[in-house]
Structures are given as structure tokens and as C-alpha cells.
């Protein structure tokens, strides 16, 4: 009976490890997707900042308050744009690093 119990415990332990590895891998892939989306948002924000910086400012709308407001609104725009549109940056990053996350699970 001890031998059977040991085999069952070993099987359960291996199954639990496989489930845990799959869960960790899925969790890591989800985190990678979030990070990829955040990077895309930051990238879009930089584009918006640069576009606004290159715009000719006139005296009426050139104040510190307006610049602060524009910076905040650009952040919101970049988050919305990265979620609602597909620029492909997030997908490219995710696909580039996905294999490394999956390979970590196998080690």
C-alpha cells in the first residue's frame, strides 16, 4: 500500500506542478500583454508631445496652465488610443518576448 500511495502522491505532485506552471505562464503572458500595451501608450504619448511641441504657439494659448492641461490630455489620449486602435507596437513587443516567457516555464 505504501508503494501505491507514493505513486499517487507523486502523480498528484506532478499534476499540481504542471497546473502551477501553466497558471504562472498564463499569468506571465497576461503581464507581458499589459506591459506591451503600456509601452505602446507611452510611445503614443511621446508622439503627441512631439507633435504639440512642434506646433507654433501663439500668445493667447501659451501658458504653464495650458501646457500642463495639454500634457494631461495627451496622456489620456495616448491611453485611449492604445486601447482602441491597433498601432501594432504592442503586438510586436508581445510576439517578440512571448517565446521567452513560454520557454521560462519549460526550465
Gaussian input, Z-matrix of N, CA and C with variables (Angstrom, degrees):
# hf/3-21g

backbone

0 1
 N
 C     1     B1
 C     2     B2     1     A1
 N     3     B3     2     A2     1     D1
 C     4     B4     3     A3     2     D2
 C     5     B5     4     A4     3     D3
 N     6     B6     5     A5     4     D4
 C     7     B7     6     A6     5     D5
 C     8     B8     7     A7     6     D6
 N     9     B9     8     A8     7     D7
 C    10    B10     9     A9     8     D8
 C    11    B11    10    A10     9     D9
 N    12    B12    11    A11    10    D10
 C    13    B13    12    A12    11    D11
 C    14    B14    13    A13    12    D12
 N    15    B15    14    A14    13    D13
 C    16    B16    15    A15    14    D14
 C    17    B17    16    A16    15    D15
 N    18    B18    17    A17    16    D16
 C    19    B19    18    A18    17    D17
 C    20    B20    19    A19    18    D18
 N    21    B21    20    A20    19    D19
 C    22    B22    21    A21    20    D20
 C    23    B23    22    A22    21    D21
 N    24    B24    23    A23    22    D22
 C    25    B25    24    A24    23    D23
 C    26    B26    25    A25    24    D24
 N    27    B27    26    A26    25    D25
 C    28    B28    27    A27    26    D26
 C    29    B29    28    A28    27    D27
 N    30    B30    29    A29    28    D28
 C    31    B31    30    A30    29    D29
 C    32    B32    31    A31    30    D30
 N    33    B33    32    A32    31    D31
 C    34    B34    33    A33    32    D32
 C    35    B35    34    A34    33    D33
 N    36    B36    35    A35    34    D34
 C    37    B37    36    A36    35    D35
 C    38    B38    37    A37    36    D36
 N    39    B39    38    A38    37    D37
 C    40    B40    39    A39    38    D38
 C    41    B41    40    A40    39    D39
 N    42    B42    41    A41    40    D40
 C    43    B43    42    A42    41    D41
 C    44    B44    43    A43    42    D42
 N    45    B45    44    A44    43    D43
 C    46    B46    45    A45    44    D44
 C    47    B47    46    A46    45    D45
 N    48    B48    47    A47    46    D46
 C    49    B49    48    A48    47    D47
 C    50    B50    49    A49    48    D48
 N    51    B51    50    A50    49    D49
 C    52    B52    51    A51    50    D50
 C    53    B53    52    A52    51    D51
 N    54    B54    53    A53    52    D52
 C    55    B55    54    A54    53    D53
 C    56    B56    55    A55    54    D54
 N    57    B57    56    A56    55    D55
 C    58    B58    57    A57    56    D56
 C    59    B59    58    A58    57    D57
 N    60    B60    59    A59    58    D58
 C    61    B61    60    A60    59    D59
 C    62    B62    61    A61    60    D60
 N    63    B63    62    A62    61    D61
 C    64    B64    63    A63    62    D62
 C    65    B65    64    A64    63    D63
 N    66    B66    65    A65    64    D64
 C    67    B67    66    A66    65    D65
 C    68    B68    67    A67    66    D66
 N    69    B69    68    A68    67    D67
 C    70    B70    69    A69    68    D68
 C    71    B71    70    A70    69    D69
 N    72    B72    71    A71    70    D70
 C    73    B73    72    A72    71    D71
 C    74    B74    73    A73    72    D72
 N    75    B75    74    A74    73    D73
 C    76    B76    75    A75    74    D74
 C    77    B77    76    A76    75    D75
 N    78    B78    77    A77    76    D76
 C    79    B79    78    A78    77    D77
 C    80    B80    79    A79    78    D78
 N    81    B81    80    A80    79    D79
 C    82    B82    81    A81    80    D80
 C    83    B83    82    A82    81    D81
 N    84    B84    83    A83    82    D82
 C    85    B85    84    A84    83    D83
 C    86    B86    85    A85    84    D84
 N    87    B87    86    A86    85    D85
 C    88    B88    87    A87    86    D86
 C    89    B89    88    A88    87    D87
 N    90    B90    89    A89    88    D88
 C    91    B91    90    A90    89    D89
 C    92    B92    91    A91    90    D90
 N    93    B93    92    A92    91    D91
 C    94    B94    93    A93    92    D92
 C    95    B95    94    A94    93    D93
 N    96    B96    95    A95    94    D94
 C    97    B97    96    A96    95    D95
 C    98    B98    97    A97    96    D96
 N    99    B99    98    A98    97    D97
 C   100   B100    99    A99    98    D98
 C   101   B101   100   A100    99    D99
 N   102   B102   101   A101   100   D100
 C   103   B103   102   A102   101   D101
 C   104   B104   103   A103   102   D102
 N   105   B105   104   A104   103   D103
 C   106   B106   105   A105   104   D104
 C   107   B107   106   A106   105   D105
 N   108   B108   107   A107   106   D106
 C   109   B109   108   A108   107   D107
 C   110   B110   109   A109   108   D108
 N   111   B111   110   A110   109   D109
 C   112   B112   111   A111   110   D110
 C   113   B113   112   A112   111   D111
 N   114   B114   113   A113   112   D112
 C   115   B115   114   A114   113   D113
 C   116   B116   115   A115   114   D114
 N   117   B117   116   A116   115   D115
 C   118   B118   117   A117   116   D116
 C   119   B119   118   A118   117   D117
 N   120   B120   119   A119   118   D118
 C   121   B121   120   A120   119   D119
 C   122   B122   121   A121   120   D120
 N   123   B123   122   A122   121   D121
 C   124   B124   123   A123   122   D122
 C   125   B125   124   A124   123   D123
 N   126   B126   125   A125   124   D124
 C   127   B127   126   A126   125   D125
 C   128   B128   127   A127   126   D126
 N   129   B129   128   A128   127   D127
 C   130   B130   129   A129   128   D128
 C   131   B131   130   A130   129   D129
 N   132   B132   131   A131   130   D130
 C   133   B133   132   A132   131   D131
 C   134   B134   133   A133   132   D132
 N   135   B135   134   A134   133   D133
 C   136   B136   135   A135   134   D134
 C   137   B137   136   A136   135   D135
 N   138   B138   137   A137   136   D136
 C   139   B139   138   A138   137   D137
 C   140   B140   139   A139   138   D138
 N   141   B141   140   A140   139   D139
 C   142   B142   141   A141   140   D140
 C   143   B143   142   A142   141   D141
 N   144   B144   143   A143   142   D142
 C   145   B145   144   A144   143   D143
 C   146   B146   145   A145   144   D144
 N   147   B147   146   A146   145   D145
 C   148   B148   147   A147   146   D146
 C   149   B149   148   A148   147   D147
 N   150   B150   149   A149   148   D148
 C   151   B151   150   A150   149   D149
 C   152   B152   151   A151   150   D150
 N   153   B153   152   A152   151   D151
 C   154   B154   153   A153   152   D152
 C   155   B155   154   A154   153   D153
 N   156   B156   155   A155   154   D154
 C   157   B157   156   A156   155   D155
 C   158   B158   157   A157   156   D156
 N   159   B159   158   A158   157   D157
 C   160   B160   159   A159   158   D158
 C   161   B161   160   A160   159   D159
 N   162   B162   161   A161   160   D160
 C   163   B163   162   A162   161   D161
 C   164   B164   163   A163   162   D162
 N   165   B165   164   A164   163   D163
 C   166   B166   165   A165   164   D164
 C   167   B167   166   A166   165   D165
 N   168   B168   167   A167   166   D166
 C   169   B169   168   A168   167   D167
 C   170   B170   169   A169   168   D168
 N   171   B171   170   A170   169   D169
 C   172   B172   171   A171   170   D170
 C   173   B173   172   A172   171   D171
 N   174   B174   173   A173   172   D172
 C   175   B175   174   A174   173   D173
 C   176   B176   175   A175   174   D174
 N   177   B177   176   A176   175   D175
 C   178   B178   177   A177   176   D176
 C   179   B179   178   A178   177   D177
 N   180   B180   179   A179   178   D178
 C   181   B181   180   A180   179   D179
 C   182   B182   181   A181   180   D180
 N   183   B183   182   A182   181   D181
 C   184   B184   183   A183   182   D182
 C   185   B185   184   A184   183   D183
 N   186   B186   185   A185   184   D184
 C   187   B187   186   A186   185   D185
 C   188   B188   187   A187   186   D186
 N   189   B189   188   A188   187   D187
 C   190   B190   189   A189   188   D188
 C   191   B191   190   A190   189   D189
 N   192   B192   191   A191   190   D190
 C   193   B193   192   A192   191   D191
 C   194   B194   193   A193   192   D192
 N   195   B195   194   A194   193   D193
 C   196   B196   195   A195   194   D194
 C   197   B197   196   A196   195   D195
 N   198   B198   197   A197   196   D196
 C   199   B199   198   A198   197   D197
 C   200   B200   199   A199   198   D198
 N   201   B201   200   A200   199   D199
 C   202   B202   201   A201   200   D200
 C   203   B203   202   A202   201   D201
 N   204   B204   203   A203   202   D202
 C   205   B205   204   A204   203   D203
 C   206   B206   205   A205   204   D204
 N   207   B207   206   A206   205   D205
 C   208   B208   207   A207   206   D206
 C   209   B209   208   A208   207   D207
 N   210   B210   209   A209   208   D208
 C   211   B211   210   A210   209   D209
 C   212   B212   211   A211   210   D210
 N   213   B213   212   A212   211   D211
 C   214   B214   213   A213   212   D212
 C   215   B215   214   A214   213   D213
 N   216   B216   215   A215   214   D214
 C   217   B217   216   A216   215   D215
 C   218   B218   217   A217   216   D216
 N   219   B219   218   A218   217   D217
 C   220   B220   219   A219   218   D218
 C   221   B221   220   A220   219   D219
 N   222   B222   221   A221   220   D220
 C   223   B223   222   A222   221   D221
 C   224   B224   223   A223   222   D222
 N   225   B225   224   A224   223   D223
 C   226   B226   225   A225   224   D224
 C   227   B227   226   A226   225   D225
 N   228   B228   227   A227   226   D226
 C   229   B229   228   A228   227   D227
 C   230   B230   229   A229   228   D228
 N   231   B231   230   A230   229   D229
 C   232   B232   231   A231   230   D230
 C   233   B233   232   A232   231   D231
 N   234   B234   233   A233   232   D232
 C   235   B235   234   A234   233   D233
 C   236   B236   235   A235   234   D234
 N   237   B237   236   A236   235   D235
 C   238   B238   237   A237   236   D236
 C   239   B239   238   A238   237   D237
 N   240   B240   239   A239   238   D238
 C   241   B241   240   A240   239   D239
 C   242   B242   241   A241   240   D240
 N   243   B243   242   A242   241   D241
 C   244   B244   243   A243   242   D242
 C   245   B245   244   A244   243   D243
 N   246   B246   245   A245   244   D244
 C   247   B247   246   A246   245   D245
 C   248   B248   247   A247   246   D246
 N   249   B249   248   A248   247   D247
 C   250   B250   249   A249   248   D248
 C   251   B251   250   A250   249   D249
 N   252   B252   251   A251   250   D250
 C   253   B253   252   A252   251   D251
 C   254   B254   253   A253   252   D252
 N   255   B255   254   A254   253   D253
 C   256   B256   255   A255   254   D254
 C   257   B257   256   A256   255   D255
 N   258   B258   257   A257   256   D256
 C   259   B259   258   A258   257   D257
 C   260   B260   259   A259   258   D258
 N   261   B261   260   A260   259   D259
 C   262   B262   261   A261   260   D260
 C   263   B263   262   A262   261   D261
 N   264   B264   263   A263   262   D262
 C   265   B265   264   A264   263   D263
 C   266   B266   265   A265   264   D264
 N   267   B267   266   A266   265   D265
 C   268   B268   267   A267   266   D266
 C   269   B269   268   A268   267   D267
 N   270   B270   269   A269   268   D268
 C   271   B271   270   A270   269   D269
 C   272   B272   271   A271   270   D270
 N   273   B273   272   A272   271   D271
 C   274   B274   273   A273   272   D272
 C   275   B275   274   A274   273   D273
 N   276   B276   275   A275   274   D274
 C   277   B277   276   A276   275   D275
 C   278   B278   277   A277   276   D276
 N   279   B279   278   A278   277   D277
 C   280   B280   279   A279   278   D278
 C   281   B281   280   A280   279   D279
 N   282   B282   281   A281   280   D280
 C   283   B283   282   A282   281   D281
 C   284   B284   283   A283   282   D282
 N   285   B285   284   A284   283   D283
 C   286   B286   285   A285   284   D284
 C   287   B287   286   A286   285   D285
 N   288   B288   287   A287   286   D286
 C   289   B289   288   A288   287   D287
 C   290   B290   289   A289   288   D288
 N   291   B291   290   A290   289   D289
 C   292   B292   291   A291   290   D290
 C   293   B293   292   A292   291   D291
 N   294   B294   293   A293   292   D292
 C   295   B295   294   A294   293   D293
 C   296   B296   295   A295   294   D294
 N   297   B297   296   A296   295   D295
 C   298   B298   297   A297   296   D296
 C   299   B299   298   A298   297   D297
 N   300   B300   299   A299   298   D298
 C   301   B301   300   A300   299   D299
 C   302   B302   301   A301   300   D300
 N   303   B303   302   A302   301   D301
 C   304   B304   303   A303   302   D302
 C   305   B305   304   A304   303   D303
 N   306   B306   305   A305   304   D304
 C   307   B307   306   A306   305   D305
 C   308   B308   307   A307   306   D306
 N   309   B309   308   A308   307   D307
 C   310   B310   309   A309   308   D308
 C   311   B311   310   A310   309   D309
 N   312   B312   311   A311   310   D310
 C   313   B313   312   A312   311   D311
 C   314   B314   313   A313   312   D312
 N   315   B315   314   A314   313   D313
 C   316   B316   315   A315   314   D314
 C   317   B317   316   A316   315   D315
 N   318   B318   317   A317   316   D316
 C   319   B319   318   A318   317   D317
 C   320   B320   319   A319   318   D318

   B1=1.4441
   B2=1.5177
   B3=1.3001
   B4=1.4573
   B5=1.5231
   B6=1.3242
   B7=1.4557
   B8=1.5282
   B9=1.3241
   B10=1.4665
   B11=1.5231
   B12=1.3096
   B13=1.4674
   B14=1.5179
   B15=1.3226
   B16=1.4611
   B17=1.5225
   B18=1.3293
   B19=1.4618
   B20=1.5243
   B21=1.3366
   B22=1.4661
   B23=1.5251
   B24=1.3158
   B25=1.4661
   B26=1.5222
   B27=1.3260
   B28=1.4597
   B29=1.5193
   B30=1.3418
   B31=1.4668
   B32=1.5228
   B33=1.3353
   B34=1.4663
   B35=1.5210
   B36=1.3175
   B37=1.4603
   B38=1.5277
   B39=1.3260
   B40=1.4663
   B41=1.5191
   B42=1.3353
   B43=1.4670
   B44=1.5251
   B45=1.3358
   B46=1.4694
   B47=1.5156
   B48=1.3228
   B49=1.4648
   B50=1.5169
   B51=1.3266
   B52=1.4692
   B53=1.5207
   B54=1.3427
   B55=1.4681
   B56=1.5238
   B57=1.3288
   B58=1.4671
   B59=1.5200
   B60=1.3379
   B61=1.4660
   B62=1.5143
   B63=1.3401
   B64=1.4646
   B65=1.5211
   B66=1.3339
   B67=1.4643
   B68=1.5174
   B69=1.3317
   B70=1.4630
   B71=1.5189
   B72=1.3286
   B73=1.4567
   B74=1.5242
   B75=1.3377
   B76=1.4651
   B77=1.5214
   B78=1.3255
   B79=1.4676
   B80=1.5275
   B81=1.3248
   B82=1.4643
   B83=1.5232
   B84=1.3301
   B85=1.4668
   B86=1.5258
   B87=1.3184
   B88=1.4664
   B89=1.5290
   B90=1.3388
   B91=1.4643
   B92=1.5234
   B93=1.3235
   B94=1.4640
   B95=1.5218
   B96=1.3267
   B97=1.4661
   B98=1.5284
   B99=1.3347
   B100=1.4696
   B101=1.5234
   B102=1.3102
   B103=1.4619
   B104=1.5241
   B105=1.3131
   B106=1.4696
   B107=1.5208
   B108=1.3269
   B109=1.4670
   B110=1.5257
   B111=1.3372
   B112=1.4642
   B113=1.5213
   B114=1.3271
   B115=1.4618
   B116=1.5192
   B117=1.3334
   B118=1.4583
   B119=1.5274
   B120=1.3209
   B121=1.4611
   B122=1.5312
   B123=1.3236
   B124=1.4704
   B125=1.5263
   B126=1.3163
   B127=1.4604
   B128=1.5278
   B129=1.3242
   B130=1.4663
   B131=1.5225
   B132=1.3336
   B133=1.4635
   B134=1.5274
   B135=1.3197
   B136=1.4642
   B137=1.5290
   B138=1.3200
   B139=1.4699
   B140=1.5229
   B141=1.3326
   B142=1.4683
   B143=1.5302
   B144=1.3399
   B145=1.4710
   B146=1.5260
   B147=1.3252
   B148=1.4628
   B149=1.5201
   B150=1.3209
   B151=1.4658
   B152=1.5257
   B153=1.3217
   B154=1.4603
   B155=1.5332
   B156=1.3280
   B157=1.4656
   B158=1.5291
   B159=1.3252
   B160=1.4586
   B161=1.5181
   B162=1.3251
   B163=1.4571
   B164=1.5337
   B165=1.3244
   B166=1.4650
   B167=1.5208
   B168=1.3273
   B169=1.4640
   B170=1.5239
   B171=1.3201
   B172=1.4624
   B173=1.5222
   B174=1.2946
   B175=1.4534
   B176=1.5151
   B177=1.3151
   B178=1.4568
   B179=1.5280
   B180=1.3145
   B181=1.4583
   B182=1.5253
   B183=1.3067
   B184=1.4556
   B185=1.5225
   B186=1.3212
   B187=1.4620
   B188=1.5263
   B189=1.3133
   B190=1.4648
   B191=1.5288
   B192=1.3221
   B193=1.4661
   B194=1.5279
   B195=1.3153
   B196=1.4652
   B197=1.5235
   B198=1.3316
   B199=1.4667
   B200=1.5359
   B201=1.3229
   B202=1.4652
   B203=1.5234
   B204=1.3313
   B205=1.4623
   B206=1.5262
   B207=1.3196
   B208=1.4670
   B209=1.5265
   B210=1.3216
   B211=1.4568
   B212=1.5279
   B213=1.3320
   B214=1.4647
   B215=1.5257
   B216=1.3137
   B217=1.4681
   B218=1.5281
   B219=1.3328
   B220=1.4653
   B221=1.5294
   B222=1.3398
   B223=1.4659
   B224=1.5188
   B225=1.3247
   B226=1.4651
   B227=1.5279
   B228=1.3197
   B229=1.4707
   B230=1.5258
   B231=1.3263
   B232=1.4652
   B233=1.5275
   B234=1.3327
   B235=1.4629
   B236=1.5229
   B237=1.3331
   B238=1.4655
   B239=1.5234
   B240=1.3262
   B241=1.4665
   B242=1.5244
   B243=1.3291
   B244=1.4666
   B245=1.5246
   B246=1.3315
   B247=1.4673
   B248=1.5243
   B249=1.3238
   B250=1.4650
   B251=1.5240
   B252=1.3131
   B253=1.4623
   B254=1.5236
   B255=1.2954
   B256=1.4512
   B257=1.5232
   B258=1.3193
   B259=1.4602
   B260=1.5265
   B261=1.3233
   B262=1.4565
   B263=1.5150
   B264=1.3178
   B265=1.4679
   B266=1.5242
   B267=1.3161
   B268=1.4626
   B269=1.5247
   B270=1.3132
   B271=1.4681
   B272=1.5232
   B273=1.3218
   B274=1.4644
   B275=1.5279
   B276=1.3326
   B277=1.4641
   B278=1.5225
   B279=1.3287
   B280=1.4655
   B281=1.5253
   B282=1.3188
   B283=1.4682
   B284=1.5240
   B285=1.3315
   B286=1.4600
   B287=1.5335
   B288=1.3313
   B289=1.4619
   B290=1.5252
   B291=1.3232
   B292=1.4686
   B293=1.5206
   B294=1.3074
   B295=1.4670
   B296=1.5262
   B297=1.3226
   B298=1.4624
   B299=1.5214
   B300=1.3336
   B301=1.4627
   B302=1.5232
   B303=1.3209
   B304=1.4661
   B305=1.5218
   B306=1.3299
   B307=1.4680
   B308=1.5178
   B309=1.3361
   B310=1.4627
   B311=1.5163
   B312=1.3279
   B313=1.4592
   B314=1.5225
   B315=1.3155
   B316=1.4642
   B317=1.5215
   B318=1.3206
   B319=1.4760
   B320=1.5015
   A1=112.07
   A2=116.55
   A3=119.55
   A4=111.19
   A5=115.93
   A6=120.63
   A7=110.79
   A8=117.33
   A9=121.81
   A10=110.03
   A11=116.31
   A12=120.88
   A13=110.56
   A14=116.68
   A15=120.44
   A16=111.50
   A17=116.63
   A18=120.16
   A19=111.03
   A20=116.60
   A21=120.13
   A22=111.08
   A23=115.76
   A24=119.48
   A25=111.02
   A26=116.22
   A27=120.49
   A28=110.97
   A29=116.62
   A30=120.48
   A31=110.94
   A32=116.09
   A33=120.19
   A34=110.82
   A35=116.26
   A36=120.64
   A37=110.62
   A38=116.98
   A39=120.79
   A40=111.27
   A41=116.80
   A42=120.75
   A43=110.12
   A44=116.71
   A45=120.36
   A46=111.04
   A47=117.30
   A48=120.35
   A49=111.25
   A50=116.67
   A51=120.29
   A52=110.44
   A53=116.49
   A54=120.17
   A55=111.01
   A56=116.21
   A57=120.55
   A58=110.46
   A59=117.11
   A60=120.24
   A61=111.35
   A62=116.81
   A63=120.31
   A64=109.96
   A65=116.73
   A66=120.53
   A67=110.61
   A68=116.72
   A69=120.28
   A70=111.10
   A71=116.71
   A72=120.23
   A73=110.60
   A74=116.90
   A75=120.40
   A76=110.74
   A77=115.71
   A78=120.60
   A79=109.99
   A80=116.18
   A81=120.31
   A82=111.59
   A83=116.72
   A84=119.73
   A85=110.68
   A86=116.40
   A87=120.29
   A88=110.14
   A89=116.46
   A90=120.61
   A91=110.77
   A92=116.75
   A93=120.72
   A94=110.27
   A95=117.39
   A96=121.36
   A97=110.10
   A98=117.08
   A99=120.90
   A100=111.11
   A101=116.38
   A102=121.01
   A103=110.40
   A104=116.80
   A105=120.72
   A106=110.77
   A107=116.28
   A108=120.57
   A109=111.46
   A110=116.67
   A111=120.20
   A112=110.89
   A113=116.44
   A114=119.35
   A115=110.61
   A116=116.70
   A117=120.28
   A118=110.23
   A119=117.10
   A120=121.34
   A121=110.85
   A122=116.60
   A123=120.77
   A124=110.20
   A125=116.84
   A126=121.36
   A127=110.71
   A128=116.65
   A129=121.00
   A130=110.24
   A131=116.52
   A132=120.48
   A133=110.77
   A134=117.02
   A135=120.43
   A136=111.30
   A137=116.35
   A138=119.91
   A139=110.29
   A140=116.50
   A141=120.27
   A142=111.36
   A143=116.68
   A144=120.18
   A145=110.86
   A146=115.29
   A147=119.58
   A148=110.69
   A149=116.81
   A150=120.24
   A151=110.47
   A152=116.82
   A153=120.62
   A154=110.79
   A155=116.71
   A156=121.43
   A157=110.89
   A158=116.74
   A159=121.12
   A160=113.29
   A161=116.40
   A162=120.27
   A163=108.96
   A164=116.26
   A165=120.27
   A166=108.35
   A167=115.90
   A168=121.20
   A169=109.18
   A170=114.80
   A171=117.44
   A172=108.38
   A173=117.81
   A174=123.84
   A175=114.98
   A176=117.86
   A177=121.22
   A178=112.13
   A179=117.03
   A180=120.65
   A181=112.96
   A182=117.16
   A183=120.94
   A184=109.33
   A185=116.25
   A186=120.94
   A187=108.53
   A188=115.27
   A189=120.12
   A190=111.03
   A191=116.69
   A192=120.62
   A193=111.03
   A194=117.04
   A195=120.84
   A196=110.23
   A197=116.98
   A198=119.72
   A199=110.89
   A200=117.11
   A201=120.85
   A202=110.68
   A203=115.67
   A204=120.00
   A205=110.81
   A206=116.39
   A207=120.32
   A208=111.64
   A209=116.58
   A210=120.59
   A211=110.55
   A212=116.05
   A213=120.10
   A214=111.54
   A215=116.72
   A216=119.79
   A217=110.64
   A218=117.13
   A219=120.08
   A220=111.05
   A221=116.91
   A222=120.01
   A223=110.69
   A224=116.01
   A225=120.07
   A226=110.96
   A227=116.05
   A228=120.10
   A229=110.98
   A230=116.24
   A231=119.34
   A232=111.13
   A233=117.93
   A234=120.21
   A235=110.86
   A236=116.02
   A237=120.58
   A238=110.28
   A239=116.64
   A240=120.15
   A241=112.02
   A242=116.62
   A243=118.70
   A244=111.54
   A245=117.53
   A246=120.44
   A247=112.24
   A248=117.04
   A249=120.79
   A250=114.07
   A251=117.35
   A252=119.90
   A253=109.48
   A254=116.00
   A255=120.57
   A256=109.46
   A257=115.54
   A258=120.50
   A259=110.75
   A260=116.31
   A261=121.13
   A262=114.33
   A263=117.20
   A264=120.40
   A265=109.95
   A266=115.51
   A267=121.00
   A268=111.08
   A269=116.77
   A270=120.77
   A271=111.36
   A272=116.82
   A273=120.67
   A274=110.97
   A275=116.86
   A276=120.26
   A277=111.15
   A278=115.68
   A279=120.11
   A280=110.53
   A281=116.88
   A282=120.63
   A283=112.06
   A284=116.72
   A285=121.01
   A286=111.35
   A287=116.98
   A288=120.66
   A289=113.98
   A290=117.85
   A291=121.51
   A292=111.39
   A293=117.40
   A294=120.28
   A295=111.31
   A296=117.57
   A297=120.17
   A298=111.05
   A299=117.10
   A300=120.74
   A301=109.81
   A302=116.98
   A303=121.38
   A304=110.24
   A305=118.06
   A306=121.64
   A307=112.01
   A308=118.17
   A309=120.73
   A310=110.46
   A311=116.02
   A312=120.66
   A313=110.79
   A314=117.22
   A315=121.33
   A316=112.32
   A317=117.58
   A318=120.67
   A319=111.89
   D1=-34.62
   D2=-179.69
   D3=-62.89
   D4=-38.23
   D5=179.81
   D6=-64.67
   D7=-41.43
   D8=178.67
   D9=-65.64
   D10=-42.97
   D11=179.39
   D12=-61.85
   D13=-42.61
   D14=178.85
   D15=-63.31
   D16=-40.92
   D17=178.97
   D18=-65.23
   D19=-42.59
   D20=178.57
   D21=-64.00
   D22=-44.47
   D23=178.50
   D24=-62.00
   D25=-39.77
   D26=178.65
   D27=-64.33
   D28=-43.22
   D29=178.45
   D30=-63.00
   D31=-45.10
   D32=179.21
   D33=-62.50
   D34=-40.95
   D35=179.26
   D36=-63.09
   D37=-44.51
   D38=178.48
   D39=-64.09
   D40=-40.58
   D41=178.70
   D42=-64.49
   D43=-43.23
   D44=178.53
   D45=-62.96
   D46=-39.80
   D47=177.50
   D48=-63.96
   D49=-41.93
   D50=178.88
   D51=-63.97
   D52=-43.34
   D53=178.31
   D54=-63.64
   D55=-42.54
   D56=179.61
   D57=-64.22
   D58=-43.38
   D59=178.78
   D60=-62.14
   D61=-41.81
   D62=178.94
   D63=-64.80
   D64=-42.98
   D65=178.40
   D66=-61.79
   D67=-46.33
   D68=179.68
   D69=-63.17
   D70=-40.01
   D71=178.90
   D72=-64.88
   D73=-45.30
   D74=177.85
   D75=-61.68
   D76=-40.81
   D77=178.54
   D78=-63.75
   D79=-43.58
   D80=179.53
   D81=-64.97
   D82=-39.24
   D83=177.68
   D84=-65.45
   D85=-38.14
   D86=177.70
   D87=-64.59
   D88=-43.23
   D89=177.67
   D90=-63.56
   D91=-40.54
   D92=178.25
   D93=-61.68
   D94=-41.35
   D95=179.04
   D96=-63.59
   D97=-42.88
   D98=178.03
   D99=-61.35
   D100=-45.45
   D101=-179.17
   D102=-64.83
   D103=-40.06
   D104=177.23
   D105=-61.17
   D106=-42.99
   D107=178.04
   D108=-64.69
   D109=-39.96
   D110=178.33
   D111=-64.65
   D112=-40.76
   D113=178.16
   D114=-61.92
   D115=-43.37
   D116=178.83
   D117=-60.88
   D118=-39.83
   D119=178.35
   D120=-62.67
   D121=-43.56
   D122=178.44
   D123=-64.03
   D124=-41.53
   D125=179.43
   D126=-61.74
   D127=-45.80
   D128=178.61
   D129=-63.11
   D130=-39.75
   D131=178.30
   D132=-60.25
   D133=-41.20
   D134=178.43
   D135=-64.14
   D136=-38.61
   D137=177.11
   D138=-63.33
   D139=-44.93
   D140=179.54
   D141=-63.44
   D142=-41.79
   D143=178.05
   D144=-60.52
   D145=-45.50
   D146=-178.57
   D147=-65.14
   D148=-40.73
   D149=178.71
   D150=-63.16
   D151=-42.23
   D152=179.40
   D153=-68.52
   D154=-37.22
   D155=-179.98
   D156=-64.16
   D157=-37.97
   D158=-178.04
   D159=-78.66
   D160=-11.72
   D161=178.80
   D162=-71.87
   D163=142.41
   D164=178.52
   D165=-73.12
   D166=122.34
   D167=179.45
   D168=-87.49
   D169=140.22
   D170=171.81
   D171=-109.88
   D172=162.84
   D173=-172.62
   D174=-59.50
   D175=-33.59
   D176=-175.68
   D177=-66.21
   D178=-38.76
   D179=-176.35
   D180=-110.10
   D181=23.73
   D182=-178.89
   D183=-111.58
   D184=88.48
   D185=176.45
   D186=-144.49
   D187=165.19
   D188=179.94
   D189=-62.72
   D190=-37.97
   D191=179.35
   D192=-63.46
   D193=-42.83
   D194=179.31
   D195=-66.14
   D196=-40.82
   D197=178.78
   D198=-64.01
   D199=-40.19
   D200=177.03
   D201=-63.58
   D202=-45.77
   D203=178.32
   D204=-60.14
   D205=-46.20
   D206=-179.95
   D207=-61.41
   D208=-38.77
   D209=178.26
   D210=-63.52
   D211=-43.92
   D212=179.73
   D213=-66.68
   D214=-42.34
   D215=-179.43
   D216=-68.53
   D217=-34.61
   D218=176.59
   D219=-63.64
   D220=-38.28
   D221=176.86
   D222=-61.75
   D223=-44.46
   D224=179.12
   D225=-64.30
   D226=-44.65
   D227=178.11
   D228=-58.74
   D229=-43.75
   D230=-177.00
   D231=-66.00
   D232=-38.18
   D233=177.27
   D234=-65.09
   D235=-44.72
   D236=-179.84
   D237=-64.78
   D238=-45.35
   D239=-179.28
   D240=-62.06
   D241=-40.55
   D242=-178.48
   D243=-68.88
   D244=-26.91
   D245=178.61
   D246=-84.40
   D247=-36.19
   D248=-171.37
   D249=-94.40
   D250=-21.88
   D251=-178.38
   D252=-120.97
   D253=160.08
   D254=-179.27
   D255=-111.89
   D256=98.40
   D257=176.14
   D258=-82.45
   D259=-19.79
   D260=177.66
   D261=92.63
   D262=-10.88
   D263=-178.72
   D264=-66.71
   D265=-47.09
   D266=179.72
   D267=-60.92
   D268=-45.12
   D269=179.54
   D270=-63.15
   D271=-41.17
   D272=-179.89
   D273=-63.97
   D274=-44.19
   D275=178.00
   D276=-63.72
   D277=-45.40
   D278=-179.65
   D279=-59.30
   D280=-47.64
   D281=-179.04
   D282=-65.91
   D283=-33.56
   D284=179.83
   D285=-65.60
   D286=-41.64
   D287=-173.32
   D288=-101.04
   D289=-7.05
   D290=-178.27
   D291=-59.32
   D292=-42.66
   D293=-177.57
   D294=-63.82
   D295=-33.33
   D296=178.10
   D297=-68.08
   D298=-38.42
   D299=178.69
   D300=-67.00
   D301=-42.72
   D302=179.80
   D303=-67.20
   D304=-40.22
   D305=179.88
   D306=-67.13
   D307=-30.53
   D308=177.37
   D309=-62.23
   D310=-35.10
   D311=-179.29
   D312=-64.72
   D313=-34.51
   D314=-175.98
   D315=-75.34
   D316=-18.84
   D317=-177.18
   D318=-74.57

